[in-house]
Amino acid sequence: MNVTQDLSFFALIANAHLIVQLIMALLLAISLISWTYIFRKMFAVRAARKQTGEFERTFWAGGNLHALHQSAGSNREQSGALARIFEAGMGEFIKGKAAYASSREPLDIGVVLDGARRAMRAAFQREMDALDSHLAFLASVGSVSPYIGLLGTVWGIMNAFRGLANVQQATLAAVAPGIAEALIATAIGLFAAIPAVVAYNRFSHDIDRLAIRFESFVEEFSNILQRQSR
């Protein structure tokens, strides 16, 4: 252990034990990846809320469902998650009715509606899986990073006390730099964990609210198709 009286942040990192430096580097890399996912998810959730609101206003304006289906199908990426759920259900409903018409069998509207509902449920699961992506990573960062930082701190403090064996007189000035550089690992661990936990909780709340809106739409649209098929 190199004992130094320079207690600046960068000097403490530079003089830390190699294992502690590796742990700090790992935590900084995790933090960088975490912030990347946080910003990507923030923009994705914001866009999903905006697109969902726009599609709900268009849908409940009372336009033609076939025209809305064609519009949603021609621009699937920009139309949003709810529009893709609608497009899946409406497309399956149209194909189901066409299949009965071509086979000349009596129309079983219950089977057609059940197929449309299953198609919307499958689309709903795909959209939720896309929205939930990387949330598990943020949760892991929030729970594991403090312990990784604590490992670096324990290792650094242990190394600092081992260095006292070569000192004639153990003083606070002799051990303080080693302990200070070890505690930086915990600070970096908390720096990585706190934003990840806050972001995870916020995004989970927003995505749950979107999921409720999607599920409500699936049920309401199923009722509309049932009424129009009578």
N, C-alpha and C positions, 0 to 999 in steps of 0.2 A: 504494500500500500504506500503510495506517495502522499505524504502528509504535506499539505499546503495551507497557507493562511489566506490565499485568494479564494474567497467564498462566493465569487460571482457564479451565476447560473451555468455559463458555458465552461468555466474553469472546473467546476465541480463535476460536470459530465465528462470532460476530457480526462480528469484524474480518477474517475471511478474505475472499479475493477472491471475486467473484460466481460465477465458474466453479466454484471449489472448493465454495462453498456449495450450488450446484445439484447437484454430484456427491454431496455429503453428503446432501442431501434425497432424491436418487434411491436411494442406498444404504439410507437409513432406511425408505423406502417398500418397497423390496425385502425388507428384513429383516422388516417388519411383515407383508407378504404371506406370507413364508416361515414365520414363526411361526404364522400362521393355518392354513396347510396342515399344519404339523407337528402341531398339536393335533387338527385334524380327522382326519388320518391315524392318529394315535395311538389315538383313540377307535374309528375304523373297524376297525383291525387287531385291537384288543383285543376288540371285539364279534364279529369274524369268528372269532377263536380260541375264544371262549366258545360261540358258536352251533355251531361245528363239533364241539366236544367233546360238547355236549349231544345233537346229532343222532347222532353215532357211538354214544354209549351207548344211545340209543333204538333205533337200527337193529340193533345187534348183540345187543340184548336178545331178539331172536327173535320180534318181533311180526308181525302180518299185514301183508304188503307193500301190499296194496290199501288198508287202513285208514291206513297211514303215508303213502301217496301222496295220499289225500284230505286228510289233515291238513296235509301240506306244501303242497298246492295251495290250500287255503283261507286260509292265512296266510303268503304267500310272502315278504313283506317282513321279518317277524319270525323266520321259520324259519331264515334264514341261507343262505350260499352253497352249502354242501354239500347242504342239503335241496333247494335249487332245481335242483342238478345231478341229484340223485336223481329229483326230480319230472319233469324233462325226459326222462330215460331211461325211467322207468317209464311215463310217459304215452305215449311213442312206442311202447313195447313193447305196451301195451294196444291202441292204435289199429292197430298192425300186425297183431295177431292178429284184431282185429275186422274189418279189411279183408279178410283171407283168409276169414273165416267168412261174410261177406256175399256174397263172390264165388263161394263154393262151390268154390274151387280147393284143391288139396292144400296144406297148410301147409308153407311153406318157412321153417323156424325160423332158418336161417342168414341169410336176408334180413331177418327181423324183428329178430334180434339185432344185425345190422349197422346197421339204422336206429336202434335204441336207443343203440348205442355212438356213432354220429354225433351224435345229439341231445345226449348227455352231453358230448361233446367241444365242441360249439358252446356249450353252457351254461357249460362250464369256461372257454372263451375269454372269454365275456362277463364272468364273475365276476373273472377275472384282470385284464381290462382295467379294471374298476371299481377293483380293489385297487391297480393300478399308476398310477392317475390322480394327477397332480401330482408324481410322483416325478421326472420329467424336469425339472420346474421347480426342485426342490430340488438336483438334480445341477448344473443350470446356475448356480444361485446359488452353490453351493460352488466352482465352477471359475472363474466370471467376476468375482465380487464383489471378490476381492483385486486384480485387475487394474484394475477401475474405481476402487478406492481408490488404487491406485498412480498412476493417471492424475491424480487430484486432488492427490496429493502432489507429483508432478513439476511440475504446473502451478503449485502454490503456491510451491514452492522456486524455480522459475524467476522467478516474480513477485517473490519476496523478494530475490533477487539483482539483479533489475532495479532495485528500489527503492534499492539501495546506490549507484546512480549519483548520487542526489541527496544523499548523505551525505558530508560533508567527510572524516570519518575512519571507515573500516569497522571496526567492533568486533563482538564476539560479542553484546553487548547489543543492538546495532542489528538484527542478522539473526536472533537467536534467536526472537522472537515470530512472525516470518513462517514460519520453518521449523517451529516447534511447531504452528501452526495448519494447516500443510500436512500434517503427519504424522497429524493427527486423521483425515483422509480414509482413510488406510491402516488406522487402528485401527477405524474404522466398517466398512470393507470386510471386515476379519477377523471383526468381531463378527457380520456377516451370514453370512459363509461357514462358520465353524466349526460352528455349530448345524445348518446345512443339510447339511453333509457327514456329521456324526454321525447325524442323523436319517435321511438317505438310506441309509446303510449298515445301520442298525438295521432300518428298514422293509423294505429289500430282503431281508435275512436272514429276517425273519418271514414275508414274503410267499412266499419260496421254500419255506419249510417248509410253509406252507399248500398251496402248489401240489403238493408231493410227496404230502401227505395226500389232496388231491382226485384226483390221478392214480391213486393206489393204490386209492381207493374205486371209481373208474370201472372199473378192471380186476377188482376183487373182485366188484363188483355184476354185471358182465357174466358172470363165471363162475357166480354164483348163478342168474342168469336162464337160462343155458345148462343147468345141472343140473336146474332145475325144469321145463324144457321137454322133457326126454327122456321 
